[in-house]
Each structure stands twice: as structure tokens, then as C-alpha cells.
Amino acid sequence: MTGHDDDTAHRHRTSSTMHDTADQLERTEALMHAAAERSPDPDTKARQHALADRITAQAKAIDRRADDLDDD
């Protein structure tokens, strides 16, 4: 295996791990939105939805960075 092949394989493994992490974050986000909907307190509900939205933004950013690794 050449150095280029090693680098490509490493990028692929890293990208795959990043995509898996993003997927896990998106599952967490969905659970948080569901929990927020069950909250009787409007302030808590709003905070949980806002936090879930921030998690979604991070998951999307991780996915974009992983895609960039795939494109190289």
C-alpha cells in the first residue's frame, strides 16, 4: 500500500466515523424535541427545542466536514 493509499484509507475511516457521530447526534436531537413536547413548562420546552436545534446544526457541520474529506 502506498502512502497515498494509506492517506485515502485514513480519510475514509475518519469520514465514516464523523458521519456516524452526526447520525447519533441527529437521533439525540429527535429525542430532545420529543422530550420538549412532553414538558408542561413553556420555558423548559423552548430551551430544550433550542438546544436540540443547536445539536442539529453541529451534526450538519460534522457531516459537511466529513463530505469534504470524501471529496479530497
Secondary structure, 3 states (H helix, E strand, C coil): CCHHHHHHHHHHHHHHHHHHHHHHHHHHHHHHHHHHHHCCCHHHHHHHHHHHHHHHHHHHHHHHHHHHHHHC
